[in-house]
Amino acid sequence: MTMIRTGFHDLLGQAAAARPDAPALTYRNQTVSYADVWRTAQAAAAQLAGLGLRRGDRVAIYLEKRIETVAAFVAVSAAGGVFVPVNHVLKAAQVGHILADSGATVLVTSADRLGQLGSVLPTTAVTDVVVVGDGAAPAAGHRVHGWDAGQEAGGEPDPSPAIDVDPAAILYTSGSTGRPKGVVLSHRNLIVGAESVSGYLGNSAHDVILSVLPLSFDAGLSQVTTAFSVGAHCVLMNYLLPREVPKLCERYGVTGLTCVPPLWLQLADVPWPEAAARKLRYWANTGGRMPRVTLDRLRGIFTEARPFLMYGLTEAFRSTYLDPAEVDRRPDSIGKAIPNAEILVVRPDGTPCEPGEEGELVHRGALVALGYWNDPVRTAQRYKPLPRPGEQWRTPELAVWSGDTVVADDEGFLYFVGRKDDMIKTSGYRVSPTEVEEAAYGTGLVRDAVAVGVDDTALGQRIVLVATPAEAELDVAALLTALRQVLPLYMVPAEVEVRTELPRSPNGKFDRGLIRAEGVR
């Protein structure tokens, strides 16, 4: 009999029932089975229920990536709550915003991190803190509980009353302006996303997936959900240095690896043991377009692996991928919709664009999230009904209007142009920063590159390229000469600002907002 997954926790629970002794998670030198992780999650869920957690209550998890972190996600779901992953690199003020905004009543963290939150915790709704590891100390105005005490007590919670359309998680997007906003994902979003992605990646119980991206990032969380959906082995890594990634891949026989472009840029520059490179079955890119030069270098390293170029937005979890068989023909494409989703390219009035006509990417289907937490205004701006002439009989269907400009070719393959709020308007033209950056990477003179528009009285905006050198120094004159050979004049940067490093968001992407705020000339 086919078992139905209605809750996020069912991904782990069903895998534990089917493959109890199989390795589920590895953290540092510890590997635990599916049965062990499930028992840990069940005991934690019982502990949360004992604290009075009710259906829909939010539980924030502020921990480094470790086995207890994943178990806590599952435990919250099994207890009927909504888990809120908090990136462990965030500082007190940022954590305080997420705690206050989400209305979390329970915080799962470590003793050292709890000690850093003394000034912000009183401004939140948190009443109970569960401390993982040793050193639990009192927190003024809060009840503090030991994770280990909950594990020793054991037990199982009552079955979760949640159904698949109920909220399961709130992921806070880093955003380029303003404070992060929480995207509310349903159990259905997480389950369907796991099944869809693991399906087109061809994941199976034989895979070993290295989790490098933060679990607070949709693509990072997806590494765990796709592994659990097929009973694969997931290796957890708190990313520090690029050279550590090949070492872990070799040590555990990693078969699948997903990163964002800035990380792939670094990984292309480190030595890869032949055994690690050969074992990799697939590698995937998400969170931005892969520079062509980096794509070529990675394909030269991973000669036996299939490259998957993907596009996603937190508001719909996952959206598109390019079939590896098409990479040679159209390496700049973000592909087509993932299984069980449809991607439309539309004009401002909602009518479909013709092939070759730029429009907004709109995502419809089971992966469309529930909206922005406690923010009906921004939810209404992003989640809007699809125009359906002649179908007035049906209830309106909400889709995600991404804010990203794309174009489709005659065969339906999609190409990313840029974000609406990132597009540079200069000399009467709309310029995609991605296109300028791609050209800069193509010169081989830069390691990192971000193009931004700066207000200019004569031009509207002038293009400034902020870059780091590929070698010791960047020859700006040579770079501009090379760009003039491949770009129309209006797209050639008016200035090049050289930096030693470019700031990244907690999710590893280049932080355009911070680059602007730091004072691009």
LOKOL-747682 format. One record per residue: residue in three letters; x, y, z of N, C-alpha, C in turn. Coordinates in steps of 0.02 Angstrom, whole numbers, plus 32768, in hexadecimal, padded with zeros to 4 digits. Example, Ala and Ser with C-alpha at 12.3 -4.5 7.8 and 13.67 -1.06 7.14 Angstrom:
! residues 2
ALA82947EE4818682677F1F818682947F5B8186/SER82827F90816282AC7FCB816582858002818A/
END
This chain:
! residues 521
MET802A7FC48000800080008000802C803E8000/THR801C806E7FD4804280AC7FD0803280D8800D/MET806680F0802E805D811B8068805A81638051/ILE802A8188806B802081CD8058804881FA8087/ARG806D8228806B80918259809480668297809B/THR805182A580D8802982E280E380508316810A/GLY80838301812F80AB832F815780F4832B8144/PHE81188362814D815F8364813E8184832B8161/HIS8170831B819F819182E881C6818A82A381A7/ASP81588299817B814E8258815C81898246812E/LEU81AD8278811481E7826980EB8219823E8111/LEU8225825181508254822B8179823381EC8195/GLY81F581F381AC81D381BB81CC81CC817F819D/GLN81B9818C815F81B18155813081F48137811B/ALA822881608115826A814681058283811A813E/ALA8275812F817D828B810881B6826780C581B9/ALA822880C481A48203808581A3821C8056816D/ALA8230807381338245804A80FB828F80358100/ARG82B98062811983018053811B831E8068815F/PRO830880498195831B806081D88366806281E5/ASP838B803381CA83D3802F81DA83FF805581A8/ALA83E280718174840980958141842280D7815E/PRO845E80ED81488477812E8160844C81678147/ALA843981928175840E81CB81638436820C8163/LEU845A82198199847D825881A184C4824C81BB/THR84F2827481A38536827581BF854782BC81D2/TYR856282C4820E857C8305822485BE82F98246/ARG85F28319822A8636830D8242864582C2823E/ASN865582A382778667825C8274862E822E8289/GLN85F28249828E85B8822282A585888216826C/THR857781D78261854481C48230850C81A08254/VAL84CE81B682478494819882698464817C8236/SER84418148824A84128126821D83D0814B821A/TYR83A6813681EA8363815481E5833B81468224/ALA83408109823F831B80F9827C8332812582B7/ASP8373813182BB838D815A82F2837681A382ED/VAL837881BF82B08361820482A88317820A82B8/TRP82F081D882A382A881D982AF829A81D582FA/ARG82BE81A9831E82B581A6836782C781E88388/THR82FD8207837183118248838C82DB827C8380/ALA82C1827E8344828D82AF8333824D82A2835A/GLN823B8263836281FE825383878203826883D1/ALA823E825B83EF824782708435824582BC843B/ALA826482DF840B82628328840D821C83438402/ALA81F6832183D781B0833583CC8187832D840C/ALA819282F6842F816F82EB846E8182832184A1/GLN81C2833584A181D8836A84CE81B583AC84BE/LEU81B183BC847D818F83FA8469814583F8847C/ALA812683BF847180DF83B9848480D683C384CF/GLY810683A984F6810383B2853E810B83FA8554/LEU812C8422852A81338469853980F484918528/GLY80C3846E850B8084849084FA808084A884B2/LEU80AC8490848780AB84A58441806784928422/ARG804884C38401800884B783E2800E84B98397/ARG7FDB84A183767FD9849F832D7FE584E68312/GLY801784EB82E68026852B82C68057855782EB/ASP806985448329809B856C834E80DE8568832A/ARG8103859F832D814585A1830D817D8590833D/VAL81AC8569832381E785568349822485698320/ALA824E8595833A828A85AA831782C4857C8329/ILE82EC856982F78326853E83028364856582ED/TYR838B8579831F83C785A28314840485798329/LEU841B854F82FA845285228307847D851D82C8/GLU84BC850A82D184E484F8829784C584BA8278/LYS84D984AA823B84BE8470821884D98431823B/ARG84AC840A825A84BF83CE827E848383A08281/ILE848C8364829C84568333829C841A834C82C4/GLU8427836C82FD83EF8385832683C883BB8302/THR83E883E182D783C5841582B1839083F68285/VAL83A483C3825F837483A28232833E837F825B/ALA8352835D82908321833B82BA82EF836C82D7/ALA830583A982E882D883DB830382A483F182CF/PHE82B983F88290828A8409825C825183D5825A/VAL8266839682598236835F8255820A835D8293/ALA8228836882CD82048366830C81CD839B830E/VAL81DC83D782F881AA840C82F8816F83F882CC/SER817D83DD8291814883C78264811F83908284/ALA8140835F82A2811C832782C180F0833E82FB/ALA81048375831B80DD838F835480A783C0833E/GLY80A283CC82FC806E83F882E28082844182DC/GLY80C2845182EA80D8849682E780F484AA82A3/VAL811184E582A0812F85018264817885118274/PHE81A784F2825081ED84FE826082098539823A/VAL8234855F825B8252859C8240829E85958243/PRO82BE857E820C83078578820E832885BD8210/VAL835985C5823B837E8604823F83C785F5822F/ASN83E1861681FD8427860B81E8845586178223/HIS848285E7823084AC85EC826C84E086248267/VAL84EA8641822C851B8677822684FD86BB8236/LEU84BB86BF823F849C86FF824E84AE87178294/LYS84AD8759829C84BD877782DC847D87858303/ALA8485879C8341844D87A3836F841487CD8353/ALA84258807833683F08833831D83C7881282E6/GLN83E987ED82B983C687CB8283839B8792829E/VAL83B7876D82CE8391873682EC835587528311/GLY835F87898334832887A8835982EF87BC832B/HIS82FF87D682F082CB87E882C082A287AB82AC/ILE82C48774829D82A1873882878276871C82BF/LEU8291871B82FC826A87028335822C872D8340/ALA8236876E833F81FD879B834C81CA87998314/ASP81E2879982D681B5879B829D818D875B8297/SER81AD872282A3818B86E2829C815C86D382D6/GLY816786F5830E813F86E8834A814F86A58369/ALA818D868D835F81A0864C837B819A864D83C7/THR817D861783E281768611842A81AA85E38448/VAL81CA85BA841D81FF858C8434823C85988409/LEU82778597842882B6859D840582E185618415/VAL82FA853F83E08329850883E9836E852383D4/THR839E8522840383DF854083F58414851E8421/SER84508538841E848785208448849485538480/ALA84BA853E84B284C7856A84EB84EC85A984D6/ASP851F85A184AB854585DC8498851B860C846F/ARG84F085F3844484C58620841D849086418449/LEU8476861C84798447863A84A78466867484CD/GLY84A6866C84DF84C886A1850384D086E084DA/GLN84CE86DA849884D58715846D8493873A8463/LEU845C871C8478841A8738846A83FB875C84A6/GLY8423876784D984088784851683E387C6850C/SER83FC87F084DE83DD883184D5839F883084A8/VAL839887FC8480836087FC8451832887CD8466/LEU83378799848C83058768849D82C9878584C2/PRO82D387B584F1829A87D28514826987F884E6/THR827D880A84AB8251882F847D822888008451/THR822E87BF845C820B878E843381D5876A845B/ALA81B1873D8439817C87178459819586D58475/VAL81D686C9847281F28689848981E7868184D4/THR81CB864784E681C18637852E81ED85FD8544/ASP81FE85D08514822485948525825F858E84F6/VAL8298857B851482D5857084ED82ED852984F9/VAL82F8850484C3831484C184C8835D84C584B2/VAL838B84B284DF83D284BA84D383F1847684C0/VAL84118475848684338439846D847B843B8487/GLY8491840484A484D6840084BD84DB84158505/ASP8518841C851C8525842D856285238478856E/GLY851F848A85AC852684D085BF84E684F785C0/ALA84AC84D685C7846D84FB85CB846D85288607/ALA8462856885FC8462859A8632841E85BC8635/PRO840B85D4866F83CB85F7867583C886348646/ALA838E8642862D8382867E8604834986A48624/ALA835686E2863583268709865A82E2870B8636/GLY82AE86F7865A826B86FA863D825A86C08610/HIS8285868E860A8279865685DD828686148600/ARG825D85E385EF8268859F8609829B857D85DC/VAL82D0856185F98305854185D3830284F685DF/HIS830584CF85A98300848785AC833B84698586/GLY83518430859D8388840D857B836E83DE8545/TRP838B83E1850A837983B384D48385836B84EC/ASP83BC835F850D83CD831C8523839983018554/ALA837D832D857E8349831785AD830C82FD8587/GLY82FB831F855082C38308852782D282C68506/GLN831182BC84F28324827C84D4832182438506/GLU8336825185438334821D857682EC820B8589/ALA82C0823C8588827A822F8597825982068560/GLY826F82118523825481EB84EA820B81FA84DE/GLY81E881C984C481A081D284B7819281E5846F/GLU815281E4845F813A81F7841D810182298425/PRO80FE825B83FB80C7828B83FF8087826C83E3/ASP804F828983F48011827683D2801882878388/PRO7FF68262835C7FFC827183147FEC82BA8305/SER801582D882DA800B831E82CA7FC7832882A7/PRO7FA1835B82BD7F618368829D7F67838D825A/ALA7FA383A282497FAC83CB820C7F9D83A181CE/ILE7F8583C2819A7F7D83A381587FAB83C68127/ASP7FAE83AC80EA7FE483C180BD7FE2840A80A9/VAL7FA9842C80AE7FA68472809B7FB584A180D6/ASP7FC0848681107FD084AF814B801984C88147/PRO802884FF8169806D8517816B809A84E4818D/ALA80D684DA8170810784AD818C814784D181A0/ALA815A850481798199852781858194856F8170/ILE81BE8599818E81C585DE8178820F85E98169/LEU821F85F6812A826486048116826C864E810B/TYR829B866C812D82A686B4812782D986C280EF/THR82C286E880BD82EC86FA8085831A87348099/SER83578732807F838787658092837387A98077/GLY835987AB8039834187EA801E8379881B800F/SER836E88487FDE83A1887A7FCD839188BD7FED/THR835488C68002834189048024831488F2805F/GLY83188919809482ED890D80CE82FF88CE80F3/ARG82D888C0812682E48885814F82C98847812C/PRO82E6880D813E82CF87CF811E828487C3812A/LYS826487A480F9821D879480FF8216874880FF/GLY81E58730812481DC86E8812C81AD86CB80F8/VAL81C5869B80D2819C867780A28180863980C4/VAL813E863380C3811C85FC80E5811285C280B4/LEU8132858A80C4812C854E809A80FE851C80BC/SER80D484FC809580A784C980AF80CA848580AF/HIS80AC845680D380C5841180D080C583F98088/ARG8091840B8064808C83F5801E80C584127FF4/ASN80D684517FFE810E84707FDA814D84477FE4/LEU815D84368022819B84148032819B83CC8018/ILE816383AA801D815F83648007816283607FBB/VAL813983887F99813883877F50817B839E7F34/GLY819983D17F5481DA83E87F3E820F83B17F42/ALA820E838C7F7A823E83567F83823483207F4E/GLU81F6830D7F4281E782D97F1281F982EE7ECB/SER81EA832E7EBB81F883467E778242834A7E6A/VAL826883697E9882AF83727E8E82D4832F7E8E/SER82C483047EBD82E582C37EBF82D5829B7E81/GLY829A82A87E63828782857E2682B182987DEB/TYR82BA82DA7DDE82E082EC7DA2832B82E57DAD/LEU834282E67DEC838982D97DF98398828F7DF8/GLY836482657DF8836F821D7DF8838A82047E3A/ASN837982267E71839282107EB2837681CC7EC5/SER839E81A67EEA838A81657F0383AA815A7F47/ALA839A81227F6583B681117FA6840281077FA2/HIS841E81007F67846680F67F5F848D81387F5F/ASP846A81717F5D848C81B27F5984A781C87F9C/VAL84DE81EE7F9884FA82117FD284FB825B7FBF/ILE84D482837FE284CB82CA7FD184F082F48004/LEU851B83207FEC853F834D80198516838D8021/SER8505839D805E84DE83D9806D850E84128080/VAL851A843F805185488477805B852384B8806A/LEU84EA84C2804984C485008050849F85038092/PRO8491853F80AD846E854480ED8429852480EA/LEU84158505812183D384E68124839B85198129/SER83AC85588136837B858E8137836D85A780F1/PHE8391858F80C0838B85A1807A836485698057/ASP8334857A802C83098546800F833285107FEB/ALA836685247FC7838E84F27FA483B684C77FD5/GLY83CA84E3800E83ED84BD804183BF848B8062/LEU838384A080758352847380938340843B8063/SER833F844C8023832D841B7FEF835D83E07FEE/GLN839C83EA800183CC83B3800183B6837D8033/VAL839C8393806C83848364809F834383438089/THR8314836B807082D3834F805E82D8831E8024/THR8302832D7FF2830982FF7FBA832B82BE7FD2/ALA835B82C37FFF837B8287801A8348825C803F/PHE8321827B806B82F08256809282BA82378066/SER82A882598030827182408006828281FE7FE5/VAL82C381EE7FDD82D781AF7FBD830181837FEA/GLY830D81988028833581718056837F81758048/ALA839681AE802E83DD81B8801F840381CE805E/HIS844581D18058847181E5808F8484822E8085/CYS8478825980B7848782A080B284BF82B280E3/VAL84F582CF80C9852F82E380F1852A832E80FE/LEU85288341813D851F83878150856383A98157/MET856983E4813985A78409813C85998452814B/ASN85BB846D817D85BA84B5818985F484D38162/TYR85E584F1812A8618850680FA8647853B8118/LEU8688852E811286BA855E812786EC856D80EF/LEU870D853980D68740854380A3873185188066/PRO873D85328029872E850C7FED875184C97FEA/ARG878F84C6800287B584877FFC8799844F8026/GLU876E845F80578750842A8080871B8403805B/VAL86FC8422802886C68401800386E083C37FDD/PRO871583C87FB5872E838B7F94874383557FC5/LYS875E83697FFF8773833780318737830F804A/LEU87008332805986C4830F807186A682E4803A/CYS86A882FE7FFD868D82D77FC586B482957FBD/GLU86F682997FC4871F825D7FBE8713822E7FF9/ARG870F824A803587098221807186C881F88071/TYR86918217805C865081F68061863581DC801E/GLY865A81E57FE9864281CD7FA8860581F37F91/VAL860782367F9785CD82607F8685BC82587F3C/THR857B82507F2F856382487EEA853C82857ED1/GLY852682B17EFF850082EB7EEB851483297F11/LEU851C83627EED853383A07F0D851083DB7EEB/THR84EF84057F1484CD84407EFB84EA847E7F1C/CYS84FA84B17EF4851884F07F0F84FB852C7EEA/VAL850A85677F0384F985A67EE1853785BD7EBB/PRO852F85E97E88856885FC7E5E85A586157E83/PRO85A086417EB585DD86587ED68605861E7EF5/LEU85E285EC7F0E860485B27F2B862385877EF4/TRP8600857E7EBD861D85587E85865C857B7E6A/LEU865C85BD7E6A869785E27E5486D485CF7E7F/GLN86C985C77EC086FF85B47EED8713856B7EE4/LEU86E185407EDC86EF84F87ED7871284E77E95/ALA870985117E62872B85047E23877685137E28/ASP878A85367E5D87D0854A7E6487F8851D7E93/VAL87D884EC7EB287FC84C07EE18808847C7EC1/PRO883C845A7ED6884A84187EB9881683E47ED0/TRP880083BC7EA187D083877EAF87F383437EA6/PRO87F5831A7EDA881082D67ED287E982B17E9B/GLU880C828B7E7487EB82687E3D87B2823C7E55/ALA87BC821B7E8F878781EF7EA9874882167EB9/ALA874F82527ED68715827B7EE786F282937EA9/ALA871882AC7E7886FA82C67E3B86D7828F7E14/ARG86F482537E1386D8821C7DEC869981FF7E0D/LYS869682017E4F865D81E57E73861E820F7E6B/LEU862682507E6085ED827D7E5C85C182697E21/ARG8581825C7E2F855182487DFB853082857DDB/TYR852482B97E04850882F77DE9852083317E14/TRP8521836C7DF6852B83A97E1C84FA83DC7E01/ALA84E384097E2E84AD84367E1C84BC847D7E32/ASN84A484AC7E0B84AC84F27E1A846885127E24/THR8463853D7E55842585627E61843685A67E7E/GLY840585D47E80841086147E9F843186487E71/GLY8430863D7E30844E866C7E02846D86477DC6/ARG8479866C7D918493864C7D5584DE863D7D5E/MET84F086017D47853585EC7D4A855D860D7D13/PRO859486317D2285BE864D7CED85D786157CBF/ARG85D686227C7E85E785EE7C4D862D85D37C5A/VAL865D85FE7C6A86A185E77C7586A585B77CB0/THR867E85C57CE5867C85987D1F865B85567D0E/LEU8625855A7CE88603851D7CD2863384EF7CAC/ASP8659850C7C7F868784E47C5786BD84C57C84/ARG86D684EC7CB4870A84D27CE086EF84987D0B/LEU86B3849F7D248696846A7D4E8688842B7D26/ARG867384347CE8866783F97CBE86A983D67CAE/GLY86DE83FC7CAD872083DD7CA3873883B77CE1/ILE872283CC7D1C873483AA7D5A8709836C7D64/PHE86C783757D5D8698833E7D698683831F7D26/THR86B082FC7D0886A582E47CC3866F82AE7CC1/GLU8663828B7CF8863182557CF985EE826B7D14/ALA85EA82A97D2D85AD82C07D50857F82E67D21/ARG853F82E47D30850D83087D098501834D7D2A/PRO850883837D0484FC83C67D2184B383DA7D1C/PHE849783F07D52845284087D54845384537D64/LEU843E847C7D34843984C47D3E83F284D47D52/MET83E984F07D8E83A684F77DAA839785407DBB/TYR8357854C7DC1833F858E7DD7830985817E0B/GLY830B85A97E3F82D685A37E7182CC85E47E96/LEU829385EA7EB6828686237EE1826486087F1F/THR827586247F58825B860A7F97820F86097F96/GLU81F186397F7481A8863E7F73818786047F4F/ALA81AE85DB7F2B8193859F7F0B81C285637F14/PHE81F185697F41822185347F54824F85217F1B/ARG823785037EE6825E84F37EA9823485047E6D/SER825485137E33822C85277DF9824285057DB8/THR8282850B7DA4829684F07D6382D984CC7D68/TYR82E684A27D36832984847D2E833584787CE5/LEU837584777CD2838884687C8E839F84207C8A/ASP837F83FA7C5E839383B57C5383DD83B47C40/PRO8407838C7C62844E838A7C50845C837C7C07/ALA842E83597BE58438834B7B9E8435838A7B74/GLU841B83C17B91841484007B6C844C84317B7B/VAL847984217BA984AA84527BC084D884687B87/ASP84ED843B7B5B8518844F7B2484F4847D7AF3/ARG84B484727AE9848E84997AB8847A84DD7AD3/ARG846C84E17B13845285207B30846B85287B78/PRO84AC85337B8284C885367BC684B085727BEE/ASP849385A47BCD847C85E07BF2843385D97C08/SER841385A27BF983CC859A7C0983C385817C50/ILE838A85967C6F8376857A7CB0834685417CA6/GLY833A852D7C68831584F17C5982CA84FB7C56/LYS82A784C87C6D825E84C87C6E824684B77CB4/ALA820484B87CBD81E784AC7CFF81F984677D19/ILE820384647D5B820D84237D7C81CB83FD7D7A/PRO81CC83BB7D86818E83947D86815C83B07DB9/ASN811D83B07DA580E583C67DCE80E684127DD9/ALA810084377DAA80FE84807DAB80F684987D63/GLU80DC84D57D5C80D984F57D1A80F6853A7D20/ILE8120854D7CEF813E858F7CEE812385B57CB2/LEU810985F07CC080EE861B7C8C811A86597C85/VAL811C86757C48813E86B57C3C810886E57C25/VAL80FC871A7C4D80C287447C4180D4878E7C3E/ARG80A887B37C1C80AE87FC7C1A809088197C5A/PRO8097885B7C66807A88797CA38030886D7CAB/ASP800B88667C737FC3885A7C797FB188107C81/GLY7FE487E57C857FD8879F7C907FD187757C51/THR7FD187957C177FCC876F7BD9800F874F7BC8/PRO800E87147BA7804D86F17B9B807987137B67/CYS80BA87117B7380EA872D7B4580F686FD7B0A/GLU810B87197AD3811F86F07A9A816786D97AA5/PRO817C86A47A8281C386907A8781F086CA7A73/GLY822586D47A9B8253870B7A8F823E874C7AAF/GLU820387507ACC81EB878D7AEC81F687897B37/GLU821787BB7B53822587BB7B9B81E587C57BC3/GLY81E087A17BFA81A787A77C2681B887907C6C/GLU818787927C978191877E7CDD818587337CE5/LEU81B187127D0A81A986CB7D18817386C37D4D/VAL8141869A7D3E810A868B7D6C810886407D76/HIS8107862C7DB5810985E57DC880C585D17DE4/ARG80A8859B7DC9806985817DE4807185377DF5/GLY804785207E24804884D97E35804F84CD7E80/ALA805E848E7E90805D84777ED5809584957EFF/LEU80C784B47EDF810084CF7F0580F785187F17/VAL80C185377F0280B4857E7F1380AA85837F5E/ALA80D485AB7F7F80D185B17FC7809285D67FDE/LEU808885DA8020804A85F6803B804C8642803F/GLY80868660803A808B86A9803E80C186BE806D/TYR80C48700807A80F5871C80A980D5872080EF/TRP80FA8707812080DF8703816380C98748817C/ASN808A874A8191806F878681B2807787C58188/ASP807687BF8146808287F9811A805287F580DE/PRO8013880580E87FE287FE80B27FEF882D8077/VAL800F88658083801B8894804C804E8877801B/ARG80878861803580BA8845800880A388027FEB/THR807B87DD80118060879F7FF6803487AD7FB9/ALA800A87E07FBE7FDD87F17F86800588097F49/GLN803F88277F558068883F7F1D808A88067EF7/ARG809C87D07F1C80C287997EFD8096875E7EE9/TYR806287517F11803687197F047FF487347EE7/LYS7FEC872C7EA77FB3874A7E857F8F87167E5A/PRO7F4E87227E4E7F2886F27E267F4186F07DDE/LEU7F3B86B67DC07F4986B07D797F0C86C67D51/PRO7F1586EF7D1E7EDC87007CF37EC486C17CCE/ARG7E8386B37CD17E6886787CAF7E29868C7C8A/PRO7E3186AB7C4F7DF686BE7C277DCA86817C18/GLY7D8A86897C227D5B86547C137D57861E7C48/GLU7D7B86267C7F7D7885F47CB57D6086147CF6/GLN7D2C863D7CF17D13865E7D2D7CF4862F7D5F/TRP7CE685F07D497CC685C07D757CF385A87DAD/ARG7D3685AC7DA37D6385907DD57D7C85C57E05/THR7D9085AE7E407DAB85DD7E717DEE85F77E58/PRO7E0086347E697E40864F7E527E7B86257E6A/GLU7EAC861B7E3E7EE985F77E4F7F2186287E59/LEU7F4086267E947F7886537EA17FB886357E86/ALA7FE0865F7E678022864B7E4E8056867B7E69/VAL809586687E6580CB86947E7A80E286BD7E3F/TRP80DC86FE7E4480F7872C7E12813D873F7E2B/SER816F87237E0B81B287207E2881D687637E2C/GLY81C587927DFF81EC87CF7DFA822B87C67DD0/ASP8235878A7DB5826F877B7D8B825A877F7D41/THR8284879F7D1A827887A47CD2829B876B7CAE/VAL827587467C858290870E7C5F827787137C18/VAL829286E87BED827B86E37BA9827C86997B96/ALA824B86847B6F8248863E7B588258863B7B0E/ASP827B86057AF9828985FD7AB2825085D67A91/ASP825885C67A52822385A57A2C8212855F7A47/GLU824285417A6B823684FE7A86822185007ACF/GLY8217853B7AEA81FF85417B2F823585427B63/PHE827585437B5082AA85487B8182B085907B99/LEU82B985997BD982B985DA7BF9830085F47C03/TYR830686377BFF834686597C0A833B86927C3A/PHE836486947C6E835F86C87CA1837C870A7C86/VAL835787407C8E836E87827C78838487AB7CB4/GLY835B87AE7CE8836E87D37D24833287DF7D50/ARG834087F77D8C8309880A7DB982F288507DA7/LYS82B1885A7DAF8296889C7D9F82B888D37DC6/ASP82C588C67E0782E288FA7E30832E88FF7E28/ASP834C88D17E02839488D47DF683A588EE7DB0/MET837388F17D84837F89077D40839B894F7D40/ILE83CC895A7D1583ED899B7D1183CF89C17CD5/LYS83B989FD7CE1839C8A267CAC83CD8A5E7C9A/THR83EC8A577C6084208A857C4C84188A997C04/SER841D8AD97BF6841A8AF47BB283DC8ADC7B8D/GLY83A68AD37BB183688ABD7B9183628A717B89/TYR83958A4C7B9E83958A037B98838A89E37BDC/ARG836D89A67BDB8369897D7C1783A089487C11/VAL83CD89477C418407891A7C3E840488E87C77/SER840C88A97C65840F88757C98845588737CB7/PRO845B887B7CF9849E88767D1784BE88337D0B/THR849587FF7D0584B087BB7CFA84D787B87CB9/GLU84BE87DA7C8684E087D87C45852487FB7C48/VAL852888327C6D856788557C75859888297C9D/GLU857F880A7CD285A887E07CFB85C387A47CD4/GLU859887867CAC85AD874D7C8385E687607C54/ALA85E0879B7C37861587B27C0A865687BD7C31/ALA865087D87C6E868C87E37C9786AE87A17CA8/TYR8687876F7CBC86A4872D7CCA86C687107C8D/GLY86A8871D7C5386C387017C158708871B7C04/THR871C87547C1F875F876F7C11879587487C35/GLY878187247C6B87B287007C9287DB872D7CC1/LEU87C9876D7CC487F0879D7CEC87D487A77D32/VAL879587927D3D8776879E7D7E8764875B7D9E/ARG8765875C7DE0875087217E06870687267E17/ASP86F187607E3186AC876E7E43869787AF7E20/ALA865787B47E0F864087F17DEE85F787FE7DFD/VAL85E7883C7E0D85A188527E16859A88957DF4/ALA8569889A7DC7855A88D97DA5851E88FA7DC5/VAL8524893B7DD384ED89607DF184E489A27DCC/GLY84A889BE7DD3849989FF7DB6849F8A357DEA/VAL84C08A6B7DD884C98AA47E0584A88AE17DE4/ASP84818B067E0B845D8B407DF0848C8B707DCD/ASP84778B877D9284A08BB37D6A84738BE57D46/THR84828C257D4C84568C597D30844F8C527CE5/ALA84858C437CC284838C407C7984678BFE7C5F/LEU84798BC77C8084698B847C65842C8B647C85/GLY84158B817CBC83E28B5E7CE384058B337D17/GLN842A8B027D0084578ADB7D2A84958ACB7D01/ARG84CD8AC97D22850A8AB17D01851C8A6E7D1F/ILE853D8A467CF8854D8A027D0E85918A027D31/VAL859189E77D6D85CF89DE7D9385D989937D9E/LEU8612897B7D8B862389357D96864F89307DD4/VAL8638890D7E06866089017E43867D88BC7E3C/ALA86BF88B77E3F86E088777E2F871C886A7E5B/THR872D882A7E61876C88167E80879887F87E4A/PRO87DA87FF7E4F880687E77E1A880E879B7E1B/ALA8817877E7DE0882587377DDB886D87297DF0/GLU889987587DE488DF87517DF888EE87857E2F/ALA892C87967E38894087C37E6E892188087E66/GLU892088217E28890588637E1B88D788607DDE/LEU88A9888F7DDC887B88937DA4888F88CD7D76/ASP889C88BD7D3788AC88F07D05886A890B7CEB/VAL885489427D088812895E7CF7880F89727CAD/ALA884389907C94884489A47C4D883C89687C20/ALA885F89327C2F885A88F67C06881488D77C0B/LEU87F688DB7C4687B388C07C4F878088E77C25/LEU878489297C28875589537C01875F89497BB7/THR879D89427BA187AA89357B5A878A88F47B44/ALA879288C17B6D877488807B5E872888847B5C/LEU870A88A97B8B86C188AF7B8D86A688D57B50/ARG86CB89067B3886B4892B7AFD86B288FF7ABF/GLN86D888C97AC186D8889C7A87869C886E7A85/VAL867B88657ABF864488357AC1860188547AD6/LEU860188937AEC85C488B47B0185B788F27AD8/PRO857789047ACC856989457AAE857F897C7ADD/LEU858D89B67AC285AB89EB7AEA858289FD7B27/TYR853F89FD7B2085158A127B58851889E07B92/MET853189A37B85853589717BBA857B896E7BDA/VAL85AB89907BBD85EE898F7BDA85EF89B97C19/PRO8608899F7C51860889C57C90862B8A087C88/ALA860D8A3A7CA7862D8A7B7CA886698A7C7CD8/GLU86658A507D0A869A8A4C7D3C86A28A047D52/VAL86DE89F47D6986EC89B47D88870889C17DCE/GLU86E789A77E0086FE89AF7E44871D896D7E5B/VAL875C896E7E6D878089317E7F877F89287ECB/ARG876B88ED7EE0876C88DC7F278790889A7F31/THR87A5888E7F6F87C6884E7F7E879388167F88/GLU875888287FA2872287F87FAC86DF881A7FA0/LEU86AD87F37F8B8669880D7F84863E87EF7FBB/PRO861488197FDA85EA87FE801185B787CD7FF7/ARG85A9879B8020857787688010854087698044/SER85058756802F84CE874E805D84D8870E8086/PRO84B1870480BB84B886C580E184AD868680B8/ASN848C868D807E84808654805384B886498020/GLY84EB86738023852486697FF78521868F7FB5/LYS84EB86B37FA984E686DA7F6B8509871E7F75/PHE851D873D7F3D853887817F42850187B07F5A/ASP851187DA7F8A84E088077FA984E1884A7F85/ARG84B788507F5384B5888E7F2B84A188CA7F56/GLY847188BF7F83845B88F67FAD849389117FD8/LEU84BB88E67FF584F288FC801F8529891D7FF5/ILE853489027FB9856689217F8D855289697F7E/ARG851289747F7184FA89B97F65850189E37FA5/ALA84ED89C57FDE84EE89EA801D853489FD8032/GLU856589D5801E85AB89E3803185C98A1C8009/GLY85A28A347FD985B88A717FB885DA8A687F75/VAL85B88A457F4785D18A447F0385D18A8A7EE8/ARG86078A9D7EC9860D8AE37EB385D98AF57E7F/
END
